[in-house]
């Protein structure tokens, strides 16, 4: 992310850089927490993204299992 790289390597303050980009300094500080000075995602952010994807997949699998169980029991109750 270019804005993050600029904030780390510039002589200007984060506030000055944010103003020049037309964003709030809080936004730039949040981006700095998410990205390294090279613009890559921070390891913690990568782990959070992976955890979010795994939770979503788990919910999808649970829903599939509930549907299969409901169909099974509906079929065997007759």
RALIN-V751485 format. One record per backbone hydrogen bond with DSSP energy under -1.0 kcal/mol. CO is the residue of the C=O (numbers start at 1). NH is the residue of the N-H. E is the energy in kcal/mol with one decimal. If there is no record, write none. Layout:
CO	NH	E
CO	NH	E
This chain:
1	5	-2.0
2	6	-2.6
3	7	-2.0
4	8	-1.5
5	9	-2.0
6	10	-1.5
13	17	-2.3
14	18	-2.9
15	19	-2.4
16	20	-2.1
17	21	-1.5
18	23	-2.5
24	28	-1.7
25	29	-2.4
26	30	-2.3
27	31	-2.3
28	32	-2.2
29	33	-1.3
30	34	-1.3
31	35	-2.2
34	42	-3.0
36	39	-2.2
40	36	-3.3
42	46	-2.2
43	47	-2.3
44	48	-2.4
45	49	-2.5
46	50	-2.4
47	51	-2.6
48	52	-2.3
49	53	-2.2
50	54	-2.4
51	55	-2.4
52	56	-2.1
53	57	-2.4
54	58	-2.5
55	59	-2.3
56	60	-2.1
57	61	-2.4
58	62	-2.4
59	63	-2.2
60	64	-2.1
61	65	-2.4
62	66	-2.4
63	67	-2.2
64	68	-2.4
65	69	-2.6
66	70	-2.6
67	71	-2.3
68	72	-2.3
69	73	-2.7
70	74	-2.3
71	75	-2.0
72	76	-1.7
